[in-house]
């Protein structure tokens, strides 16, 4: 019985020593140079958007970036929206739809004009219509808002991840 305890203790000690040397660090922690991801995100301004979906994503991002408007980095976005009927039954008044929001983005250094990173993010949100015009419009708008929140969250995480590794 004591031998098992000794082996367990040795394994635990070995594991703690191995993990103590790993390079893990929290994403939003302030590094040794003092410039954390939160401060870097506040330097990102988001380009004006023409579509409603683009405006919703922009508003979510600006809130998450602590209102960055005149930063040294500019996030350009190109939103694309698509609504697709998923299912419908002939004897039912309810139809199922899928709203897809895709955002192609590019983070640009304002001073040099250099593209630092770019990519695509998307969200698929289902919603139902019930042949009531106001309810159907509200369901579609709610799907657009949910998709915008999801895409903005994904973009914020992608940019935070990029910025955290850029200067390290």
Buried (B, 14 or more C-beta within 10 A) or exposed (E): EEEEEEEEEEEEEEEEEEEEEEEEEEEEEEEEEEEBBBEBBBBBBBBEBEBBBBBBBBBBBBEBBEEBEEBEBBBBBBBBBEEEEEEEEEEEEEBBBBBBBBBBBBBBEEEEEEEBBEBEBBBBBEBBBEEEEEEBEEBBBEBBBBBBBBBBBBBBEBBBEBBBEEEE
